[in-house]
Amino acid sequence: MSTDTFDEQIQEIAGTLGDTTRRGVYVMIRESNEPVTAAQIAQAFDIHPNVARHHLDRLAAAQFIRVSDRKPAHQTAGRPAKRYEATEKSVSVQY
């Protein structure tokens, strides 16, 4: 592996998972058996839902998570919230 490729991997991981809250969000989603909503993230981390969505957007842009297409266990009235699940992308660095 070239030094440039290694540097790119480090930058992607640090840029996306360097923030402790975002890293916690990723771990929560990765360990969850069911897709997770922004409201659940906000409650778990005691942050505003807009902040939770920001973290989710950053993780999705880096392809660590995706919007789930699995149907929720119980439907509610109104538009369903986006639910997020982990992708198969792994977090590893090799040189």
Secondary structure, DSSP 4 states (H G I P E B T S, - for coil): --HHHHHHHHHHHHHHH-SHHHHHHHHHHHH-SS-EEHHHHHHHHT--HHHHHHHHHHHHHTTSEEE--SPPSS--SSSPPPEEEE-S-------
